[in-house]
């Protein structure tokens, strides 16, 4: 998605993201994501359930997330938190 597209859950424009070829991407565990953000796994699973965080990729019983998708989500959170009422 680019800055002109919107997420499916609202009409707020998404921050630009970089598309990374899957074989050049990395898989992240929930433990890594929670350590990186300081937020709990319970909070992330609620976001996933609400469609506000990328769905996990299942490898048997293990769940992993693409680093590029997590980075894009973080970038979007930064973008959203720094917007003014004028949209800049």
Buried (B, 14 or more C-beta within 10 A) or exposed (E): BEEEEEEEEEEEBBBBBEEBEEEEBEBBBBEBBBEEBEEEEEEBBEBBEEEBBBEBEEEEEEBBBBBBBBBBBBBBEEBEEEEEEEEE
